[in-house]
Amino acid sequence: MVLTSKKKSSVSISKIEKGTLDAVPGFEKFAVKHEKILFWVSLCLAFVLSVMLFDVKMSEGNDDSDYIEGAFKFSKDFKSYYNVKAPLYPMLLSIPVSIWGMNVPLLKSFSIVFNLLQIVLLYYSFRKVIPLSILFAVLLFIATNSYFLYFSSQTYTEAFFCFLQALLFLFIYKSIADPKKGFSKELVWIGFTLFLLTLTKNISIGAILAVSIFYLLIRKYKTLLYVLGTFLLFRIPFEITKSMIWGTTSQFSNQYQILIQKDPYNAAKGVDHFWGFMGRLSDNTMIYIGKRFYQITGLVSDDTTT
C-alpha cells in the first residue's frame, strides 16, 4: 500500500495490520494472532519431550562414545588433538569434561540446550521471511519429532550442528534484510559460522557451495566474495596453527580413505571404481529419499524395509 496524501498517511499502523490480518485465512490468521504463544508452545514441547525421552545410556553406535573419549583425552592433554572426524564438538565437550569429569548425562543434556537454541534461532531467522503457518509447522515438527528428540539426549554432533546451521540462517537473513548494506559484521559472522560448521561435520563443507549458490541466485556477488573471504580468514590461520601445534593431517583424510574403499570395514577389499560410486549414490538415494524421509515424517514405521 502506498499512502500518498497527508490525510491518508495518518492512518494508524494497527488498522493496516488488522486489515491484513482479516484477509489471511485459516491457520495463518491464527498464527499471526498468537505468534508468541505458538513460539513458547514449540519451545516448551521440545523441552518437556526431550526430558521425558532422555536416555542416560550410551547409544548402540560408536561415534558418541568416540566424541566423549576425544573430549576426555583433549581435556587431559592439549596435544591430543581429535582428528578421527571433525574436531570441534569433542573440543567443546572437553570444557565440561575438564570441570565435571566424564559425567555422561550432563554431557548429553547439552544436546537438549542446542536443540532448544535451534528452535529459537529458526524462529528469529524466518518469522519475517516465510508465512508463520509454515514456520510454526516446522518448529512444532522439530519439537515433537522422535528423530530430533533422539539426538537431544545423545552426544552425537547432530544437535550442535543444527544449532550452528540455524545460527547461519539468522546471520544470512540479517545480511539481506537491509539491501543498502555493504560489508557488515553479519558477513563476518557468516564466514565464522561456516568455519565452525566445517569443523563440526566434514560433510558440511557442502554448506559453502549452498551459501555460494544462494548469493549467486539473488545476485549478491560482492556479498559472496566478502563471505568467502571471511571464511578463509578464519580457516587458513586455523590450519596453519593446527599444523604448527599439533602437526596433524587434514580432518577429511581419514573419512576420505574410508569413503573410497569398497568396504568401509575391510580395507583389504581395495578401492572402489567410478561405477561403484554411482551404484552407492543410487542406493543411498533410494534409502534416504525413498525410505528414511518417510520414516522421519512419520508416514511409515521405523521397521519399513521398502
Secondary structure, 3 states (H helix, E strand, C coil): CCCCCCCHHHCCHHHHHHHHHHCCCHHHHHHHHCHHHHHHHHHHHHHHHHHHCCCCCCCCCCHHHHHHHHHHHHHHCCCCCCCCCCCHHHHHHHHHHHHHCCCHHHHHHHHHHHHHHHHHHHHHHHCCCCCHHHHHHHHHHHHHCHHHHHHCCCCCCHHHHHHHHHHHHHHHHHHHHCCCCCCCHHHHHHHHHHHHHHHHCHHHHHHHHHHHHHHHHCCCHHHHHHHHHHHHHHHHHHHHHHHHHCCCCCCCHHHHHHHHECCCCCHHHCECCHHHHHHHHHHHHHHHHHHHHHHHCCCCCCCCCC
